[in-house]
């Protein structure tokens, strides 16, 4: 039996929060931060993290 995705719980919590709050992301910052923490810990072992971008990691320096 395949192992459960370590960040699936957090991914589901984001969807539940967004649905409950009419997709206003600012209302779900706490559960989004939980997902970021999970992805920092388990990102290589979590399919849920493959499409989840952490703005702190993905920001690039502007070209000069």
PDB file of N, H, CA, C and O in Angstrom:
ATOM      1  N   UNK A   1       0.841  -1.179   0.000  1.00  0.00           N
ATOM      2  CA  UNK A   1       0.000   0.000   0.000  1.00  0.00           C
ATOM      3  C   UNK A   1       0.889   1.248   0.000  1.00  0.00           C
ATOM      4  O   UNK A   1       1.812   1.340   0.810  1.00  0.00           O
ATOM      5  N   UNK A   2       0.627   2.217  -0.901  1.00  0.00           N
ATOM      6  H   UNK A   2      -0.123   2.143  -1.559  1.00  0.00           H
ATOM      7  CA  UNK A   2       1.463   3.423  -0.949  1.00  0.00           C
ATOM      8  C   UNK A   2       1.314   4.253   0.324  1.00  0.00           C
ATOM      9  O   UNK A   2       0.266   4.279   0.969  1.00  0.00           O
ATOM     10  N   UNK A   3       2.423   4.935   0.654  1.00  0.00           N
ATOM     11  H   UNK A   3       3.274   4.914   0.130  1.00  0.00           H
ATOM     12  CA  UNK A   3       2.398   5.801   1.838  1.00  0.00           C
ATOM     13  C   UNK A   3       1.546   7.033   1.581  1.00  0.00           C
ATOM     14  O   UNK A   3       1.474   7.527   0.456  1.00  0.00           O
ATOM     15  N   UNK A   4       0.902   7.522   2.631  1.00  0.00           N
ATOM     16  H   UNK A   4       0.960   7.120   3.545  1.00  0.00           H
ATOM     17  CA  UNK A   4       0.098   8.744   2.529  1.00  0.00           C
ATOM     18  C   UNK A   4       1.028   9.944   2.368  1.00  0.00           C
ATOM     19  O   UNK A   4       2.085  10.015   2.996  1.00  0.00           O
ATOM     20  N   UNK A   5       0.624  10.872   1.529  1.00  0.00           N
ATOM     21  H   UNK A   5      -0.234  10.814   1.019  1.00  0.00           H
ATOM     22  CA  UNK A   5       1.401  12.091   1.308  1.00  0.00           C
ATOM     23  C   UNK A   5       1.518  12.845   2.631  1.00  0.00           C
ATOM     24  O   UNK A   5       0.503  13.098   3.281  1.00  0.00           O
ATOM     25  N   UNK A   6       2.736  13.212   3.045  1.00  0.00           N
ATOM     26  H   UNK A   6       3.561  13.007   2.518  1.00  0.00           H
ATOM     27  CA  UNK A   6       2.908  13.860   4.353  1.00  0.00           C
ATOM     28  C   UNK A   6       2.254  15.242   4.465  1.00  0.00           C
ATOM     29  O   UNK A   6       2.027  15.724   5.575  1.00  0.00           O
ATOM     30  N   UNK A   7       1.951  15.884   3.336  1.00  0.00           N
ATOM     31  H   UNK A   7       2.135  15.493   2.435  1.00  0.00           H
ATOM     32  CA  UNK A   7       1.351  17.227   3.373  1.00  0.00           C
ATOM     33  C   UNK A   7      -0.092  17.242   2.875  1.00  0.00           C
ATOM     34  O   UNK A   7      -0.653  18.312   2.639  1.00  0.00           O
ATOM     35  N   UNK A   8      -0.689  16.082   2.717  1.00  0.00           N
ATOM     36  H   UNK A   8      -0.234  15.212   2.909  1.00  0.00           H
ATOM     37  CA  UNK A   8      -2.068  16.013   2.218  1.00  0.00           C
ATOM     38  C   UNK A   8      -3.047  16.689   3.181  1.00  0.00           C
ATOM     39  O   UNK A   8      -3.975  17.372   2.749  1.00  0.00           O
ATOM     40  N   UNK A   9      -2.838  16.499   4.468  1.00  0.00           N
ATOM     41  H   UNK A   9      -2.084  15.944   4.819  1.00  0.00           H
ATOM     42  CA  UNK A   9      -3.729  17.113   5.460  1.00  0.00           C
ATOM     43  C   UNK A   9      -3.734  18.636   5.316  1.00  0.00           C
ATOM     44  O   UNK A   9      -4.793  19.262   5.360  1.00  0.00           O
ATOM     45  N   UNK A  10      -2.568  19.220   5.146  1.00  0.00           N
ATOM     46  H   UNK A  10      -1.708  18.711   5.110  1.00  0.00           H
ATOM     47  CA  UNK A  10      -2.461  20.675   5.018  1.00  0.00           C
ATOM     48  C   UNK A  10      -3.071  21.155   3.694  1.00  0.00           C
ATOM     49  O   UNK A  10      -3.716  22.203   3.650  1.00  0.00           O
ATOM     50  N   UNK A  11      -2.867  20.392   2.627  1.00  0.00           N
ATOM     51  H   UNK A  11      -2.344  19.541   2.663  1.00  0.00           H
ATOM     52  CA  UNK A  11      -3.434  20.761   1.328  1.00  0.00           C
ATOM     53  C   UNK A  11      -4.962  20.744   1.393  1.00  0.00           C
ATOM     54  O   UNK A  11      -5.616  21.632   0.847  1.00  0.00           O
ATOM     55  N   UNK A  12      -5.520  19.755   2.047  1.00  0.00           N
ATOM     56  H   UNK A  12      -4.988  19.033   2.491  1.00  0.00           H
ATOM     57  CA  UNK A  12      -6.979  19.680   2.194  1.00  0.00           C
ATOM     58  C   UNK A  12      -7.493  20.823   3.069  1.00  0.00           C
ATOM     59  O   UNK A  12      -8.564  21.375   2.816  1.00  0.00           O
ATOM     60  N   UNK A  13      -6.725  21.172   4.095  1.00  0.00           N
ATOM     61  H   UNK A  13      -5.855  20.724   4.301  1.00  0.00           H
ATOM     62  CA  UNK A  13      -7.134  22.272   4.980  1.00  0.00           C
ATOM     63  C   UNK A  13      -7.185  23.592   4.213  1.00  0.00           C
ATOM     64  O   UNK A  13      -8.058  24.421   4.467  1.00  0.00           O
ATOM     65  N   UNK A  14      -6.257  23.793   3.276  1.00  0.00           N
ATOM     66  H   UNK A  14      -5.548  23.119   3.069  1.00  0.00           H
ATOM     67  CA  UNK A  14      -6.278  25.003   2.457  1.00  0.00           C
ATOM     68  C   UNK A  14      -7.545  25.039   1.617  1.00  0.00           C
ATOM     69  O   UNK A  14      -8.228  26.062   1.571  1.00  0.00           O
ATOM     70  N   UNK A  15      -7.863  23.940   0.957  1.00  0.00           N
ATOM     71  H   UNK A  15      -7.308  23.109   0.994  1.00  0.00           H
ATOM     72  CA  UNK A  15      -9.064  23.900   0.120  1.00  0.00           C
ATOM     73  C   UNK A  15     -10.326  24.156   0.941  1.00  0.00           C
ATOM     74  O   UNK A  15     -11.207  24.901   0.513  1.00  0.00           O
ATOM     75  N   UNK A  16     -10.411  23.546   2.106  1.00  0.00           N
ATOM     76  H   UNK A  16      -9.695  22.941   2.454  1.00  0.00           H
ATOM     77  CA  UNK A  16     -11.574  23.734   2.976  1.00  0.00           C
ATOM     78  C   UNK A  16     -11.699  25.190   3.403  1.00  0.00           C
ATOM     79  O   UNK A  16     -12.788  25.762   3.379  1.00  0.00           O
ATOM     80  N   UNK A  17     -10.572  25.786   3.794  1.00  0.00           N
ATOM     81  H   UNK A  17      -9.687  25.321   3.814  1.00  0.00           H
ATOM     82  CA  UNK A  17     -10.581  27.188   4.233  1.00  0.00           C
ATOM     83  C   UNK A  17     -10.968  28.113   3.089  1.00  0.00           C
ATOM     84  O   UNK A  17     -11.794  29.009   3.264  1.00  0.00           O
ATOM     85  N   UNK A  18     -10.376  27.899   1.922  1.00  0.00           N
ATOM     86  H   UNK A  18      -9.705  27.171   1.780  1.00  0.00           H
ATOM     87  CA  UNK A  18     -10.686  28.766   0.784  1.00  0.00           C
ATOM     88  C   UNK A  18     -12.156  28.673   0.394  1.00  0.00           C
ATOM     89  O   UNK A  18     -12.786  29.690   0.102  1.00  0.00           O
ATOM     90  N   UNK A  19     -12.702  27.471   0.389  1.00  0.00           N
ATOM     91  H   UNK A  19     -12.190  26.646   0.627  1.00  0.00           H
ATOM     92  CA  UNK A  19     -14.122  27.308   0.056  1.00  0.00           C
ATOM     93  C   UNK A  19     -15.005  28.010   1.081  1.00  0.00           C
ATOM     94  O   UNK A  19     -15.997  28.645   0.725  1.00  0.00           O
ATOM     95  N   UNK A  20     -14.640  27.895   2.348  1.00  0.00           N
ATOM     96  H   UNK A  20     -13.834  27.379   2.638  1.00  0.00           H
ATOM     97  CA  UNK A  20     -15.442  28.501   3.410  1.00  0.00           C
ATOM     98  C   UNK A  20     -15.361  30.028   3.400  1.00  0.00           C
ATOM     99  O   UNK A  20     -16.250  30.708   3.912  1.00  0.00           O
ATOM    100  N   UNK A  21     -14.294  30.555   2.817  1.00  0.00           N
ATOM    101  H   UNK A  21     -13.572  30.003   2.401  1.00  0.00           H
ATOM    102  CA  UNK A  21     -14.067  32.011   2.819  1.00  0.00           C
ATOM    103  C   UNK A  21     -14.117  32.621   1.425  1.00  0.00           C
ATOM    104  O   UNK A  21     -13.479  33.641   1.165  1.00  0.00           O
ATOM    105  N   UNK A  22     -14.866  32.004   0.543  1.00  0.00           N
ATOM    106  H   UNK A  22     -15.385  31.175   0.755  1.00  0.00           H
ATOM    107  CA  UNK A  22     -15.082  32.514  -0.820  1.00  0.00           C
ATOM    108  C   UNK A  22     -13.777  32.808  -1.554  1.00  0.00           C
ATOM    109  O   UNK A  22     -13.672  33.782  -2.300  1.00  0.00           O
ATOM    110  N   UNK A  23     -12.795  31.955  -1.330  1.00  0.00           N
ATOM    111  H   UNK A  23     -12.880  31.165  -0.724  1.00  0.00           H
ATOM    112  CA  UNK A  23     -11.498  32.016  -2.010  1.00  0.00           C
ATOM    113  C   UNK A  23     -10.731  33.308  -1.763  1.00  0.00           C
ATOM    114  O   UNK A  23      -9.998  33.784  -2.631  1.00  0.00           O
ATOM    115  N   UNK A  24     -10.906  33.866  -0.576  1.00  0.00           N
ATOM    116  H   UNK A  24     -11.502  33.480   0.129  1.00  0.00           H
ATOM    117  CA  UNK A  24     -10.122  35.038  -0.174  1.00  0.00           C
ATOM    118  C   UNK A  24      -8.897  34.507   0.578  1.00  0.00           C
ATOM    119  O   UNK A  24      -8.992  34.108   1.739  1.00  0.00           O
ATOM    120  N   UNK A  25      -7.747  34.509  -0.104  1.00  0.00           N
ATOM    121  H   UNK A  25      -7.670  34.832  -1.047  1.00  0.00           H
ATOM    122  CA  UNK A  25      -6.539  33.905   0.462  1.00  0.00           C
ATOM    123  C   UNK A  25      -6.123  34.518   1.792  1.00  0.00           C
ATOM    124  O   UNK A  25      -5.610  33.813   2.661  1.00  0.00           O
ATOM    125  N   UNK A  26      -6.332  35.801   1.962  1.00  0.00           N
ATOM    126  H   UNK A  26      -6.749  36.374   1.256  1.00  0.00           H
ATOM    127  CA  UNK A  26      -5.910  36.459   3.200  1.00  0.00           C
ATOM    128  C   UNK A  26      -6.626  35.891   4.426  1.00  0.00           C
ATOM    129  O   UNK A  26      -6.133  36.014   5.547  1.00  0.00           O
ATOM    130  N   UNK A  27      -7.777  35.278   4.217  1.00  0.00           N
ATOM    131  H   UNK A  27      -8.178  35.178   3.306  1.00  0.00           H
ATOM    132  CA  UNK A  27      -8.519  34.674   5.327  1.00  0.00           C
ATOM    133  C   UNK A  27      -7.936  33.315   5.723  1.00  0.00           C
ATOM    134  O   UNK A  27      -8.331  32.745   6.740  1.00  0.00           O
ATOM    135  N   UNK A  28      -7.010  32.800   4.935  1.00  0.00           N
ATOM    136  H   UNK A  28      -6.690  33.263   4.108  1.00  0.00           H
ATOM    137  CA  UNK A  28      -6.472  31.452   5.163  1.00  0.00           C
ATOM    138  C   UNK A  28      -4.964  31.456   5.365  1.00  0.00           C
ATOM    139  O   UNK A  28      -4.315  30.424   5.192  1.00  0.00           O
ATOM    140  N   UNK A  29      -4.406  32.585   5.725  1.00  0.00           N
ATOM    141  H   UNK A  29      -4.933  33.423   5.866  1.00  0.00           H
ATOM    142  CA  UNK A  29      -2.959  32.685   5.870  1.00  0.00           C
ATOM    143  C   UNK A  29      -2.377  31.654   6.834  1.00  0.00           C
ATOM    144  O   UNK A  29      -1.289  31.132   6.591  1.00  0.00           O
ATOM    145  N   UNK A  30      -3.081  31.355   7.917  1.00  0.00           N
ATOM    146  H   UNK A  30      -3.965  31.779   8.115  1.00  0.00           H
ATOM    147  CA  UNK A  30      -2.543  30.399   8.883  1.00  0.00           C
ATOM    148  C   UNK A  30      -2.425  28.997   8.294  1.00  0.00           C
ATOM    149  O   UNK A  30      -1.419  28.326   8.523  1.00  0.00           O
ATOM    150  N   UNK A  31      -3.420  28.538   7.543  1.00  0.00           N
ATOM    151  H   UNK A  31      -4.237  29.084   7.357  1.00  0.00           H
ATOM    152  CA  UNK A  31      -3.339  27.196   6.964  1.00  0.00           C
ATOM    153  C   UNK A  31      -2.360  27.171   5.785  1.00  0.00           C
ATOM    154  O   UNK A  31      -1.737  26.142   5.524  1.00  0.00           O
ATOM    155  N   UNK A  32      -2.223  28.282   5.080  1.00  0.00           N
ATOM    156  H   UNK A  32      -2.729  29.118   5.292  1.00  0.00           H
ATOM    157  CA  UNK A  32      -1.237  28.360   4.005  1.00  0.00           C
ATOM    158  C   UNK A  32       0.173  28.294   4.596  1.00  0.00           C
ATOM    159  O   UNK A  32       1.055  27.643   4.035  1.00  0.00           O
ATOM    160  N   UNK A  33       0.378  28.956   5.709  1.00  0.00           N
ATOM    161  H   UNK A  33      -0.338  29.484   6.165  1.00  0.00           H
ATOM    162  CA  UNK A  33       1.685  28.895   6.372  1.00  0.00           C
ATOM    163  C   UNK A  33       1.980  27.478   6.877  1.00  0.00           C
ATOM    164  O   UNK A  33       3.128  27.037   6.829  1.00  0.00           O
ATOM    165  N   UNK A  34       0.967  26.765   7.357  1.00  0.00           N
ATOM    166  H   UNK A  34       0.034  27.123   7.396  1.00  0.00           H
ATOM    167  CA  UNK A  34       1.152  25.363   7.749  1.00  0.00           C
ATOM    168  C   UNK A  34       1.638  24.536   6.561  1.00  0.00           C
ATOM    169  O   UNK A  34       2.516  23.686   6.707  1.00  0.00           O
ATOM    170  N   UNK A  35       1.064  24.790   5.385  1.00  0.00           N
ATOM    171  H   UNK A  35       0.350  25.481   5.266  1.00  0.00           H
ATOM    172  CA  UNK A  35       1.467  24.076   4.175  1.00  0.00           C
ATOM    173  C   UNK A  35       2.902  24.427   3.815  1.00  0.00           C
ATOM    174  O   UNK A  35       3.670  23.544   3.433  1.00  0.00           O
ATOM    175  N   UNK A  36       3.280  25.692   3.926  1.00  0.00           N
ATOM    176  H   UNK A  36       2.656  26.409   4.236  1.00  0.00           H
ATOM    177  CA  UNK A  36       4.666  26.092   3.635  1.00  0.00           C
ATOM    178  C   UNK A  36       5.643  25.351   4.549  1.00  0.00           C
ATOM    179  O   UNK A  36       6.679  24.862   4.099  1.00  0.00           O
ATOM    180  N   UNK A  37       5.301  25.274   5.838  1.00  0.00           N
ATOM    181  H   UNK A  37       4.459  25.672   6.204  1.00  0.00           H
ATOM    182  CA  UNK A  37       6.164  24.567   6.785  1.00  0.00           C
ATOM    183  C   UNK A  37       6.291  23.092   6.408  1.00  0.00           C
ATOM    184  O   UNK A  37       7.385  22.528   6.429  1.00  0.00           O
ATOM    185  N   UNK A  38       5.165  22.477   6.066  1.00  0.00           N
ATOM    186  H   UNK A  38       4.277  22.935   6.049  1.00  0.00           H
ATOM    187  CA  UNK A  38       5.178  21.073   5.693  1.00  0.00           C
ATOM    188  C   UNK A  38       6.036  20.863   4.442  1.00  0.00           C
ATOM    189  O   UNK A  38       6.824  19.920   4.378  1.00  0.00           O
ATOM    190  N   UNK A  39       5.883  21.736   3.458  1.00  0.00           N
ATOM    191  H   UNK A  39       5.242  22.502   3.510  1.00  0.00           H
ATOM    192  CA  UNK A  39       6.648  21.598   2.214  1.00  0.00           C
ATOM    193  C   UNK A  39       8.138  21.832   2.434  1.00  0.00           C
ATOM    194  O   UNK A  39       8.964  21.215   1.761  1.00  0.00           O
ATOM    195  N   UNK A  40       8.490  22.708   3.357  1.00  0.00           N
ATOM    196  H   UNK A  40       7.819  23.210   3.903  1.00  0.00           H
ATOM    197  CA  UNK A  40       9.912  22.903   3.658  1.00  0.00           C
ATOM    198  C   UNK A  40      10.490  21.632   4.278  1.00  0.00           C
ATOM    199  O   UNK A  40      11.656  21.304   4.054  1.00  0.00           O
ATOM    200  N   UNK A  41       9.684  20.927   5.047  1.00  0.00           N
ATOM    201  H   UNK A  41       8.738  21.194   5.228  1.00  0.00           H
ATOM    202  CA  UNK A  41      10.143  19.705   5.705  1.00  0.00           C
ATOM    203  C   UNK A  41      10.066  18.485   4.801  1.00  0.00           C
ATOM    204  O   UNK A  41      10.994  17.676   4.771  1.00  0.00           O
ATOM    205  N   UNK A  42       8.971  18.344   4.068  1.00  0.00           N
ATOM    206  H   UNK A  42       8.218  19.001   4.092  1.00  0.00           H
ATOM    207  CA  UNK A  42       8.700  17.120   3.306  1.00  0.00           C
ATOM    208  C   UNK A  42       8.582  17.342   1.801  1.00  0.00           C
ATOM    209  O   UNK A  42       8.116  16.450   1.092  1.00  0.00           O
ATOM    210  N   UNK A  43       8.985  18.492   1.299  1.00  0.00           N
ATOM    211  H   UNK A  43       9.363  19.217   1.874  1.00  0.00           H
ATOM    212  CA  UNK A  43       8.758  18.846  -0.097  1.00  0.00           C
ATOM    213  C   UNK A  43       9.170  17.802  -1.111  1.00  0.00           C
ATOM    214  O   UNK A  43       8.458  17.582  -2.091  1.00  0.00           O
ATOM    215  N   UNK A  44      10.302  17.153  -0.900  1.00  0.00           N
ATOM    216  H   UNK A  44      10.880  17.332  -0.104  1.00  0.00           H
ATOM    217  CA  UNK A  44      10.761  16.154  -1.867  1.00  0.00           C
ATOM    218  C   UNK A  44       9.959  14.868  -1.796  1.00  0.00           C
ATOM    219  O   UNK A  44       9.993  14.074  -2.736  1.00  0.00           O
ATOM    220  N   UNK A  45       9.237  14.642  -0.705  1.00  0.00           N
ATOM    221  H   UNK A  45       9.210  15.287   0.059  1.00  0.00           H
ATOM    222  CA  UNK A  45       8.443  13.425  -0.536  1.00  0.00           C
ATOM    223  C   UNK A  45       6.952  13.669  -0.673  1.00  0.00           C
ATOM    224  O   UNK A  45       6.160  12.766  -0.405  1.00  0.00           O
ATOM    225  N   UNK A  46       6.548  14.857  -1.082  1.00  0.00           N
ATOM    226  H   UNK A  46       7.192  15.591  -1.300  1.00  0.00           H
ATOM    227  CA  UNK A  46       5.137  15.217  -1.129  1.00  0.00           C
ATOM    228  C   UNK A  46       4.726  15.676  -2.525  1.00  0.00           C
ATOM    229  O   UNK A  46       5.244  16.665  -3.043  1.00  0.00           O
ATOM    230  N   UNK A  47       3.798  14.953  -3.121  1.00  0.00           N
ATOM    231  H   UNK A  47       3.376  14.150  -2.700  1.00  0.00           H
ATOM    232  CA  UNK A  47       3.248  15.366  -4.409  1.00  0.00           C
ATOM    233  C   UNK A  47       2.449  16.653  -4.237  1.00  0.00           C
ATOM    234  O   UNK A  47       2.414  17.482  -5.147  1.00  0.00           O
ATOM    235  N   UNK A  48       1.807  16.833  -3.086  1.00  0.00           N
ATOM    236  H   UNK A  48       1.835  16.160  -2.347  1.00  0.00           H
ATOM    237  CA  UNK A  48       1.027  18.047  -2.829  1.00  0.00           C
ATOM    238  C   UNK A  48       1.887  19.298  -2.926  1.00  0.00           C
ATOM    239  O   UNK A  48       1.385  20.363  -3.287  1.00  0.00           O
ATOM    240  N   UNK A  49       3.155  19.190  -2.614  1.00  0.00           N
ATOM    241  H   UNK A  49       3.562  18.325  -2.320  1.00  0.00           H
ATOM    242  CA  UNK A  49       4.047  20.355  -2.640  1.00  0.00           C
ATOM    243  C   UNK A  49       4.551  20.672  -4.035  1.00  0.00           C
ATOM    244  O   UNK A  49       5.103  21.750  -4.258  1.00  0.00           O
ATOM    245  N   UNK A  50       4.376  19.761  -4.975  1.00  0.00           N
ATOM    246  H   UNK A  50       3.928  18.886  -4.793  1.00  0.00           H
ATOM    247  CA  UNK A  50       4.933  19.981  -6.316  1.00  0.00           C
ATOM    248  C   UNK A  50       4.356  21.226  -6.981  1.00  0.00           C
ATOM    249  O   UNK A  50       5.055  21.867  -7.765  1.00  0.00           O
ATOM    250  N   UNK A  51       3.121  21.587  -6.701  1.00  0.00           N
ATOM    251  H   UNK A  51       2.553  21.066  -6.065  1.00  0.00           H
ATOM    252  CA  UNK A  51       2.524  22.774  -7.299  1.00  0.00           C
ATOM    253  C   UNK A  51       2.388  23.925  -6.342  1.00  0.00           C
ATOM    254  O   UNK A  51       1.797  24.951  -6.680  1.00  0.00           O
ATOM    255  N   UNK A  52       2.923  23.774  -5.163  1.00  0.00           N
ATOM    256  H   UNK A  52       3.403  22.941  -4.888  1.00  0.00           H
ATOM    257  CA  UNK A  52       2.787  24.801  -4.128  1.00  0.00           C
ATOM    258  C   UNK A  52       4.045  25.641  -4.087  1.00  0.00           C
ATOM    259  O   UNK A  52       5.128  25.131  -3.801  1.00  0.00           O
ATOM    260  N   UNK A  53       3.911  26.905  -4.365  1.00  0.00           N
ATOM    261  H   UNK A  53       3.031  27.320  -4.597  1.00  0.00           H
ATOM    262  CA  UNK A  53       5.056  27.812  -4.392  1.00  0.00           C
ATOM    263  C   UNK A  53       5.130  28.602  -3.095  1.00  0.00           C
ATOM    264  O   UNK A  53       4.139  29.170  -2.637  1.00  0.00           O
ATOM    265  N   UNK A  54       6.305  28.627  -2.522  1.00  0.00           N
ATOM    266  H   UNK A  54       7.110  28.166  -2.894  1.00  0.00           H
ATOM    267  CA  UNK A  54       6.557  29.432  -1.331  1.00  0.00           C
ATOM    268  C   UNK A  54       7.140  30.753  -1.811  1.00  0.00           C
ATOM    269  O   UNK A  54       8.250  30.771  -2.343  1.00  0.00           O
ATOM    270  N   UNK A  55       6.413  31.871  -1.637  1.00  0.00           N
ATOM    271  H   UNK A  55       5.511  31.856  -1.205  1.00  0.00           H
ATOM    272  CA  UNK A  55       6.901  33.149  -2.155  1.00  0.00           C
ATOM    273  C   UNK A  55       8.270  33.533  -1.618  1.00  0.00           C
ATOM    274  O   UNK A  55       9.003  34.268  -2.279  1.00  0.00           O
ATOM    275  N   UNK A  56       8.626  33.058  -0.447  1.00  0.00           N
ATOM    276  H   UNK A  56       8.031  32.461   0.090  1.00  0.00           H
ATOM    277  CA  UNK A  56       9.928  33.381   0.111  1.00  0.00           C
ATOM    278  C   UNK A  56      11.044  32.691  -0.675  1.00  0.00           C
ATOM    279  O   UNK A  56      12.175  33.175  -0.708  1.00  0.00           O
ATOM    280  N   UNK A  57      10.723  31.567  -1.303  1.00  0.00           N
ATOM    281  H   UNK A  57       9.804  31.174  -1.276  1.00  0.00           H
ATOM    282  CA  UNK A  57      11.716  30.794  -2.041  1.00  0.00           C
ATOM    283  C   UNK A  57      11.730  31.166  -3.513  1.00  0.00           C
ATOM    284  O   UNK A  57      12.797  31.173  -4.126  1.00  0.00           O
ATOM    285  N   UNK A  58      10.587  31.475  -4.097  1.00  0.00           N
ATOM    286  H   UNK A  58       9.720  31.470  -3.599  1.00  0.00           H
ATOM    287  CA  UNK A  58      10.494  31.657  -5.535  1.00  0.00           C
ATOM    288  C   UNK A  58      10.806  33.073  -6.004  1.00  0.00           C
ATOM    289  O   UNK A  58      10.958  33.287  -7.207  1.00  0.00           O
ATOM    290  N   UNK A  59      10.905  34.024  -5.124  1.00  0.00           N
ATOM    291  H   UNK A  59      10.781  33.850  -4.147  1.00  0.00           H
ATOM    292  CA  UNK A  59      11.202  35.391  -5.555  1.00  0.00           C
ATOM    293  C   UNK A  59      12.615  35.447  -6.122  1.00  0.00           C
ATOM    294  O   UNK A  59      13.562  34.944  -5.517  1.00  0.00           O
ATOM    295  N   UNK A  60      12.739  36.060  -7.276  1.00  0.00           N
ATOM    296  H   UNK A  60      11.970  36.469  -7.767  1.00  0.00           H
ATOM    297  CA  UNK A  60      14.026  36.182  -7.930  1.00  0.00           C
ATOM    298  C   UNK A  60      14.469  37.633  -7.898  1.00  0.00           C
ATOM    299  O   UNK A  60      13.650  38.551  -7.831  1.00  0.00           O
ATOM    300  N   UNK A  61      15.765  37.820  -7.946  1.00  0.00           N
ATOM    301  H   UNK A  61      16.430  37.075  -8.000  1.00  0.00           H
ATOM    302  CA  UNK A  61      16.315  39.169  -7.982  1.00  0.00           C
ATOM    303  C   UNK A  61      15.999  39.765  -9.338  1.00  0.00           C
ATOM    304  O   UNK A  61      16.053  39.056 -10.343  1.00  0.00           O
ATOM    305  N   UNK A  62      15.670  41.045  -9.397  1.00  0.00           N
ATOM    306  H   UNK A  62      15.626  41.621  -8.580  1.00  0.00           H
ATOM    307  CA  UNK A  62      15.423  41.683 -10.690  1.00  0.00           C
ATOM    308  C   UNK A  62      16.721  41.729 -11.502  1.00  0.00           C
ATOM    309  O   UNK A  62      17.817  41.862 -10.957  1.00  0.00           O
ATOM    310  N   UNK A  63      16.558  41.614 -12.818  1.00  0.00           N
ATOM    311  H   UNK A  63      15.668  41.506 -13.261  1.00  0.00           H
ATOM    312  CA  UNK A  63      17.728  41.682 -13.700  1.00  0.00           C
ATOM    313  C   UNK A  63      18.190  43.133 -13.805  1.00  0.00           C
ATOM    314  O   UNK A  63      17.385  44.060 -13.894  1.00  0.00           O
ATOM    315  N   UNK A  64      19.501  43.297 -13.792  1.00  0.00           N
ATOM    316  H   UNK A  64      20.155  42.544 -13.720  1.00  0.00           H
ATOM    317  CA  UNK A  64      20.054  44.666 -13.890  1.00  0.00           C
ATOM    318  C   UNK A  64      20.818  44.840 -15.173  1.00  0.00           C
ATOM    319  O   UNK A  64      21.353  45.919 -15.431  1.00  0.00           O
TER     320      UNK A  64
END
